[in-house]
């Protein structure tokens, strides 16, 4: 089948792409920027992939969608967007998608959304319901799969639970921890998405998909702690306002504040699935919550996390056109340039491509942690995002509070762009040439505050960057 796949660089889309390629389908990958689409995971199936650039908020970019499509997946959302009204953006995007698909021969559109069984819905879930309605068309069959909490290595829910339980032996928590939900393993989600493809009995139908357990968020935290062999105590207090709850989630976990706001808003509402027989019809074995946690850690232990929620770009990052920063500027910039001879280029290169995350920054990690904490205080991403894979990087990956713009081991170069809160723009580049490791930090200041910032951190550069350079070179 010829399939249009949106959201292909996101957490779900990247995993679904792998599955669809294994099934032998031809996949048209719709991305907002081709530079964002890494091919490392799909290098053996490039003949099955066609990449097109689309922005579903802009109808003018949709003319290149092929006419001979058999099916399409709509995996676009704006839950973490902090730009304007995300509800309106989601509706416009869905309407433009529908209009574009109505011009093709597509037979089925598959939409992954949220469980919306309560009368009173959060802003996020109401938006998801509106999108589902906007996608409906007489030209094709719409199959809507409604999921709650998705648990898997790299999923937002799993990483937030992991952050909370691993770091807090005693928790003072908001009352929404008593809300009920029905989590589902990411493996089951992919099985559902792949399983309904081409099944005509699913056309113009919606199904709740969920695992076997109905749990409160408190039970989910305690069961995670049990699996990890941790003793945790949770006190629920009724005095936390939604704003305080959002700040609590933001500072304790690796989530952004805007995502935390939407999560808190959604977590006040029970998300329990209505029973159906879709799993039986598709031959899917549903996992329990504890099984989903164990499966996630199996992937982590194998260093085989295929995708992570924090590698997805926000609308703000796309609007910023981050790929313009691939060319590191010289004019109007401050630079810290250092180099050292390395006796083993391969070992040095492996260290460079393992930087950040659990490996750390090789020197003065406590100073990096302080900088990450300050970034969180001022509304940044902080250091908690870590990285998806411990040894491999590709363009678009996140590394703590940096974003990978260029990563090529063959060319012995890694270029990072800062996502931390800064009065300016910053790059960190590593490259090896003729046995010499070159390390270059570039900062383009914004006004007087940018210049003051550079001179205030300059005393630490000699300590941090010089120590890091030597460690990378194996000195």
C-alpha positions as CSV (number, residue, x, y, z in Angstrom):
1,X,0.0,0.0,0.0
2,X,1.0,3.6,-0.5
3,X,0.6,5.4,2.8
4,X,0.9,9.1,3.8
5,X,2.4,9.3,7.3
6,X,2.3,12.6,9.2
7,X,4.1,13.2,12.5
8,X,6.9,10.9,11.3
9,X,9.6,12.6,13.4
10,X,7.5,12.4,16.6
11,X,7.4,9.7,19.2
12,X,4.6,7.6,17.7
13,X,5.3,8.3,14.0
14,X,8.9,7.2,14.1
15,X,8.0,3.8,15.6
16,X,5.0,3.3,13.3
17,X,7.2,4.0,10.3
18,X,9.6,1.2,11.2
19,X,6.6,-1.2,11.5
20,X,5.0,-0.1,8.2
21,X,8.4,-0.5,6.4
22,X,8.7,-4.0,7.8
23,X,5.3,-4.8,6.3
24,X,6.6,-3.8,2.9
25,X,4.5,-0.6,2.4
26,X,5.6,2.4,0.4
27,X,5.6,5.4,2.9
28,X,5.2,9.0,1.9
29,X,6.7,10.8,5.0
30,X,5.2,14.3,5.5
31,X,7.6,16.6,7.4
32,X,7.8,20.3,7.9
33,X,11.5,20.3,7.1
34,X,13.4,17.5,5.4
35,X,16.6,18.3,7.4
36,X,14.7,17.1,10.5
37,X,14.1,13.7,9.0
38,X,17.0,11.4,9.9
39,X,17.4,8.2,7.9
40,X,19.7,6.3,10.2
41,X,17.0,4.0,11.5
42,X,15.6,3.3,8.0
43,X,18.8,3.1,6.0
44,X,18.0,-0.4,4.8
45,X,14.5,0.7,3.5
46,X,15.2,4.0,1.8
47,X,13.7,2.6,-1.5
48,X,10.4,2.4,0.3
49,X,10.4,6.0,1.6
50,X,9.4,9.3,-0.1
51,X,9.8,12.5,1.8
52,X,7.7,15.6,1.2
53,X,7.6,18.9,3.0
54,X,4.2,20.1,4.3
55,X,2.9,22.5,6.9
56,X,-0.8,21.7,7.5
57,X,-1.3,25.2,8.8
58,X,-0.5,26.5,5.4
59,X,-2.6,25.2,2.5
60,X,-0.2,26.4,-0.1
61,X,2.3,23.7,1.0
62,X,0.0,20.8,0.4
63,X,-0.1,20.6,-3.4
64,X,2.7,18.0,-3.4
65,X,0.7,15.3,-1.7
66,X,0.5,12.3,-4.1
67,X,-2.9,11.5,-5.6
68,X,-2.5,7.7,-5.6
69,X,-2.6,7.2,-1.8
70,X,-4.3,4.1,-0.3
71,X,-4.3,5.2,3.3
72,X,-3.0,8.0,5.6
73,X,-2.2,8.5,9.3
74,X,-2.9,11.7,11.1
75,X,-0.5,12.0,14.0
76,X,-0.3,15.7,14.5
77,X,-0.9,17.5,17.7
78,X,0.0,20.8,19.4
79,X,-0.3,20.0,23.1
80,X,3.1,21.4,24.0
81,X,2.7,24.5,21.9
82,X,2.9,27.8,23.7
83,X,2.0,29.9,20.7
84,X,-1.5,31.4,20.7
85,X,-4.6,29.2,20.8
86,X,-3.5,25.6,20.1
87,X,-7.1,24.5,19.8
88,X,-7.6,26.8,16.8
89,X,-4.3,25.7,15.2
90,X,-5.2,22.0,15.6
91,X,-8.6,22.6,14.0
92,X,-7.1,24.5,11.0
93,X,-4.5,21.8,10.6
94,X,-7.1,19.0,10.5
95,X,-9.4,20.9,8.1
96,X,-6.5,21.5,5.7
97,X,-5.5,17.9,6.0
98,X,-9.0,16.7,5.2
99,X,-9.3,19.1,2.2
100,X,-6.0,17.9,0.8
101,X,-6.8,14.2,1.2
102,X,-10.2,14.6,-0.4
103,X,-8.3,15.5,-3.6
104,X,-6.6,12.1,-3.6
105,X,-7.8,8.4,-4.0
106,X,-7.2,7.6,-0.3
107,X,-9.6,5.0,1.1
108,X,-8.8,5.3,4.9
109,X,-7.4,7.8,7.3
110,X,-6.3,6.6,10.7
111,X,-6.3,9.1,13.6
112,X,-4.7,8.5,17.0
113,X,-6.5,10.7,19.6
114,X,-7.4,10.7,23.3
115,X,-10.2,9.0,25.3
116,X,-13.1,11.4,25.5
117,X,-15.8,9.6,27.4
118,X,-16.5,12.2,30.1
119,X,-19.0,15.0,29.6
120,X,-16.7,17.7,30.9
121,X,-13.4,17.6,28.9
122,X,-10.1,19.4,29.4
123,X,-9.0,22.0,26.8
124,X,-6.6,19.4,25.3
125,X,-9.2,16.6,25.1
126,X,-11.9,18.9,23.7
127,X,-9.4,20.0,21.0
128,X,-8.8,16.3,20.2
129,X,-12.5,15.8,19.8
130,X,-12.8,18.8,17.5
131,X,-10.0,17.5,15.4
132,X,-11.7,14.1,15.0
133,X,-14.9,15.8,13.9
134,X,-12.9,18.0,11.4
135,X,-11.3,14.9,9.9
136,X,-14.5,13.2,9.0
137,X,-15.3,13.0,5.3
138,X,-17.6,11.2,2.9
139,X,-14.6,10.7,0.6
140,X,-12.8,8.2,2.8
141,X,-13.3,6.1,5.9
142,X,-12.0,7.6,9.2
143,X,-10.7,5.2,11.8
144,X,-10.2,6.9,15.2
145,X,-8.2,5.2,17.9
146,X,-8.6,6.8,21.3
147,X,-5.9,6.2,23.9
148,X,-5.1,7.5,27.3
149,X,-1.7,7.4,29.0
150,X,0.9,5.7,26.6
151,X,3.7,3.9,28.5
152,X,6.9,3.1,26.7
153,X,10.6,3.9,26.7
154,X,10.8,7.6,25.7
155,X,7.1,8.4,26.0
156,X,6.2,11.6,27.8
157,X,4.1,9.7,30.4
158,X,6.8,7.2,31.2
159,X,9.5,9.7,31.5
160,X,7.5,12.0,33.7
161,X,6.6,9.0,36.0
162,X,10.2,8.0,36.0
163,X,11.4,11.5,36.9
164,X,9.0,11.7,39.8
165,X,9.5,8.3,41.3
166,X,13.3,8.0,40.9
167,X,14.0,11.4,42.4
168,X,11.4,11.9,45.2
169,X,11.3,9.4,48.1
170,X,8.6,11.5,49.7
171,X,6.0,13.3,47.5
172,X,3.6,16.1,48.4
173,X,1.2,15.9,45.5
174,X,-1.9,17.5,44.1
175,X,-5.3,15.9,44.5
176,X,-5.5,14.9,40.8
177,X,-3.3,11.9,41.7
178,X,-6.6,10.2,42.6
179,X,-7.9,10.6,39.1
180,X,-8.4,7.3,37.2
181,X,-6.8,6.3,33.9
182,X,-6.3,3.2,31.8
183,X,-2.7,3.2,30.5
184,X,-1.6,1.3,27.4
185,X,1.8,0.0,26.3
186,X,3.4,1.7,23.3
187,X,3.8,-1.8,21.7
188,X,0.0,-2.2,21.8
189,X,-0.6,1.2,20.3
190,X,1.6,0.4,17.3
191,X,-0.2,-2.9,16.9
192,X,-3.5,-1.2,16.8
193,X,-2.3,1.5,14.4
194,X,-0.9,-1.2,12.1
195,X,-3.7,-3.6,12.6
196,X,-6.6,-1.4,11.5
197,X,-4.9,-0.6,8.2
198,X,-7.1,-1.6,5.4
199,X,-9.7,-3.2,7.6
200,X,-13.0,-2.0,6.2
201,X,-15.0,-2.8,9.3
202,X,-13.1,-0.1,11.1
203,X,-14.0,2.7,8.6
204,X,-16.0,5.5,10.1
205,X,-15.7,4.0,13.5
206,X,-14.0,5.0,16.7
207,X,-12.4,2.7,19.3
208,X,-11.0,3.2,22.8
209,X,-7.7,1.4,23.1
210,X,-6.2,0.7,26.5
211,X,-4.3,-1.8,28.6
212,X,-5.8,-4.2,31.1
213,X,-5.6,-2.0,34.3
214,X,-7.7,0.9,35.5
215,X,-5.5,2.8,38.0
216,X,-5.2,6.1,39.7
217,X,-2.1,8.2,39.0
218,X,-1.0,7.5,42.6
219,X,-1.2,3.7,42.0
220,X,0.8,4.1,38.8
221,X,3.6,5.9,40.7
222,X,3.6,3.3,43.5
223,X,3.6,0.3,41.1
224,X,6.5,1.9,39.2
225,X,8.4,2.2,42.5
226,X,7.6,-1.4,43.3
227,X,9.1,-2.6,40.0
228,X,12.2,-0.5,40.6
229,X,12.6,-1.7,44.2
230,X,12.1,1.8,45.6
231,X,10.2,2.7,48.7
232,X,8.1,5.8,48.1
233,X,5.6,7.7,50.3
234,X,2.9,9.9,48.7
235,X,0.9,12.6,50.6
236,X,-2.0,14.1,48.6
237,X,-3.0,17.7,49.6
238,X,-6.1,19.5,48.3
239,X,-4.5,23.0,48.4
240,X,-2.5,22.9,45.1
241,X,-4.1,25.1,42.5
242,X,-3.7,24.1,38.8
243,X,-1.0,26.7,38.4
244,X,0.9,25.4,41.4
245,X,0.4,21.8,40.1
246,X,1.9,22.8,36.8
247,X,4.9,24.4,38.4
248,X,5.4,21.3,40.6
249,X,5.3,19.0,37.5
250,X,7.6,21.4,35.6
251,X,10.3,21.5,38.2
252,X,10.2,17.9,39.2
253,X,10.2,16.4,35.7
254,X,11.7,17.1,32.3
255,X,8.5,18.5,30.8
256,X,8.0,22.0,29.6
257,X,5.8,24.4,31.6
258,X,3.3,24.6,28.7
259,X,3.0,20.9,28.4
260,X,2.7,20.6,32.2
261,X,-0.2,23.0,32.1
262,X,-2.0,20.9,29.5
263,X,-1.2,17.7,31.4
264,X,-2.5,19.0,34.7
265,X,-5.7,20.2,32.9
266,X,-6.2,16.7,31.4
267,X,-5.3,14.8,34.6
268,X,-8.2,16.2,36.5
269,X,-10.6,14.1,34.3
270,X,-11.0,10.3,34.4
271,X,-9.6,8.7,31.3
272,X,-11.1,5.1,31.2
273,X,-11.8,3.2,28.1
274,X,-15.2,1.9,26.9
275,X,-14.9,-1.8,26.3
276,X,-14.8,-3.2,22.7
277,X,-13.7,-6.3,20.9
278,X,-11.1,-4.6,18.5
279,X,-8.1,-6.3,20.2
280,X,-9.7,-9.7,19.7
281,X,-10.5,-9.1,16.1
282,X,-7.0,-7.9,15.4
283,X,-5.3,-10.7,17.5
284,X,-3.7,-8.2,19.9
285,X,-2.5,-9.4,23.4
286,X,-3.0,-6.4,25.7
287,X,-0.3,-5.7,28.3
288,X,-0.8,-4.7,31.9
289,X,0.7,-1.5,33.3
290,X,3.5,-3.3,35.1
291,X,4.3,-5.3,31.9
292,X,4.5,-2.1,29.9
293,X,7.0,-0.7,32.5
294,X,9.1,-3.8,32.3
295,X,9.1,-3.7,28.5
296,X,10.2,0.0,28.6
297,X,13.2,-0.8,30.8
298,X,14.1,-3.7,28.5
299,X,14.6,-1.2,25.7
300,X,16.5,1.2,28.0
301,X,18.9,-1.5,29.2
302,X,19.5,-2.5,25.6
303,X,20.1,1.2,24.7
304,X,17.4,0.7,22.0
305,X,15.0,3.6,22.6
306,X,13.8,4.2,19.1
307,X,12.1,7.6,19.7
308,X,11.5,10.0,22.5
309,X,8.8,12.6,23.1
310,X,11.3,15.4,23.8
311,X,13.0,15.0,20.4
312,X,9.8,16.3,18.8
313,X,10.0,20.0,17.7
314,X,7.6,22.5,19.2
315,X,5.8,24.9,16.8
316,X,7.9,27.6,18.2
317,X,11.1,25.8,17.2
318,X,9.8,25.2,13.7
319,X,8.7,28.8,13.4
320,X,12.2,29.8,14.4
321,X,13.5,27.9,11.4
322,X,16.3,26.4,13.4
323,X,18.1,24.9,10.4
324,X,19.2,28.4,9.4
325,X,21.7,27.9,12.2
326,X,23.5,25.1,10.5
327,X,26.0,27.7,9.3
328,X,27.7,28.9,12.4
329,X,28.2,32.7,12.1
330,X,31.4,34.7,12.5
331,X,30.2,38.3,12.4
332,X,29.0,39.9,15.6
333,X,29.9,36.8,17.7
334,X,32.0,35.9,20.7
335,X,34.0,32.6,20.2
336,X,35.8,30.3,22.5
337,X,38.1,28.1,20.3
338,X,40.3,25.3,21.6
339,X,42.1,22.4,20.2
340,X,44.2,19.4,21.3
341,X,46.0,16.5,19.7
342,X,44.3,13.1,20.1
343,X,46.1,9.9,19.7
344,X,43.0,7.8,19.1
345,X,40.5,9.5,16.8
346,X,38.0,6.6,17.1
347,X,37.9,6.7,20.9
348,X,37.6,10.5,20.9
349,X,34.8,10.4,18.3
350,X,32.9,7.9,20.4
351,X,33.2,10.1,23.5
352,X,32.0,13.1,21.5
353,X,28.9,11.2,20.3
354,X,28.2,10.0,23.8
355,X,28.2,13.4,25.4
356,X,25.4,14.5,27.7
357,X,22.6,12.4,29.3
358,X,23.8,9.9,31.8
359,X,27.4,10.2,30.5
360,X,27.5,13.8,31.4
361,X,29.8,16.5,30.0
362,X,33.1,14.9,31.1
363,X,34.2,17.8,33.3
364,X,32.7,19.9,36.1
365,X,29.3,18.2,35.7
366,X,28.1,20.0,38.9
367,X,28.4,23.3,37.0
368,X,26.4,22.0,34.1
369,X,23.7,20.9,36.6
370,X,23.7,24.4,38.2
371,X,23.2,25.9,34.7
372,X,20.4,23.4,34.0
373,X,18.7,24.3,37.3
374,X,18.9,28.0,36.5
375,X,17.5,27.4,33.0
376,X,14.5,25.6,34.6
377,X,14.0,28.6,37.0
378,X,13.8,30.9,34.0
379,X,11.4,28.7,32.1
380,X,13.9,26.7,30.0
381,X,14.2,23.0,29.3
382,X,16.9,22.3,31.8
383,X,19.2,19.2,31.8
384,X,16.6,16.5,32.6
385,X,15.7,15.7,29.0
386,X,18.9,13.7,28.6
387,X,19.2,11.9,25.2
388,X,17.4,9.1,23.4
389,X,20.4,6.9,22.7
390,X,23.7,6.7,24.7
391,X,26.0,6.3,21.8
392,X,24.3,7.5,18.6
393,X,23.1,10.9,17.5
394,X,21.3,12.3,14.5
395,X,20.0,15.7,13.4
396,X,17.1,16.8,15.5
397,X,17.9,14.8,18.6
398,X,17.9,16.6,21.9
399,X,21.0,16.4,24.2
400,X,20.1,17.9,27.6
401,X,19.4,21.6,26.7
402,X,21.0,21.3,23.3
403,X,19.6,20.3,19.9
404,X,21.6,18.4,17.4
405,X,21.9,20.3,14.1
406,X,24.5,18.1,12.5
407,X,25.9,14.7,13.4
408,X,28.2,12.7,11.1
409,X,30.7,10.2,12.5
410,X,32.2,9.6,9.0
411,X,33.0,13.4,8.7
412,X,33.9,13.5,12.4
413,X,31.7,16.5,13.2
414,X,29.0,17.2,15.8
415,X,27.2,20.6,15.9
416,X,24.8,21.5,18.8
417,X,22.5,24.5,19.1
418,X,21.4,25.8,22.5
419,X,17.8,25.5,23.5
420,X,18.4,26.9,27.0
421,X,17.1,30.4,27.9
422,X,19.8,32.9,26.6
423,X,20.0,36.5,25.7
424,X,21.3,35.4,22.3
425,X,22.1,32.3,20.3
426,X,24.7,29.7,21.1
427,X,26.5,26.9,19.2
428,X,28.9,24.1,20.4
429,X,30.8,22.3,17.7
430,X,33.3,19.4,17.8
431,X,35.3,18.1,14.9
432,X,38.4,16.1,14.3
433,X,40.9,16.9,11.5
434,X,44.4,15.4,11.0
435,X,44.5,14.0,14.5
436,X,43.4,17.4,16.1
437,X,40.2,17.7,18.1
438,X,38.7,21.2,17.5
439,X,36.1,22.5,20.0
440,X,34.4,25.8,19.3
441,X,31.8,27.6,21.4
442,X,30.0,30.5,19.5
443,X,27.7,33.0,21.1
444,X,25.8,35.7,19.1
445,X,24.6,38.2,21.8
446,X,21.2,40.0,21.8
447,X,21.8,43.5,22.9
448,X,23.6,44.7,26.0
449,X,22.2,41.8,28.1
450,X,23.8,39.3,25.8
451,X,27.2,40.9,26.1
452,X,26.9,41.1,29.9
453,X,25.9,37.4,29.9
454,X,29.0,36.4,27.9
455,X,31.4,38.2,30.1
456,X,29.8,36.9,33.2
457,X,30.2,33.2,32.2
458,X,33.7,33.8,30.6
459,X,35.6,32.9,33.8
460,X,33.9,29.4,33.8
461,X,34.7,28.7,30.1
462,X,38.4,28.2,30.7
463,X,37.6,25.7,33.5
464,X,34.8,23.8,31.8
465,X,35.7,23.8,28.1
466,X,39.4,23.2,28.7
467,X,38.7,20.3,31.1
468,X,36.1,18.8,28.7
469,X,38.4,19.1,25.7
470,X,41.2,17.1,27.5
471,X,38.8,14.4,28.7
472,X,37.3,14.0,25.2
473,X,40.8,13.6,23.8
474,X,41.6,11.0,26.4
475,X,44.3,13.2,28.1
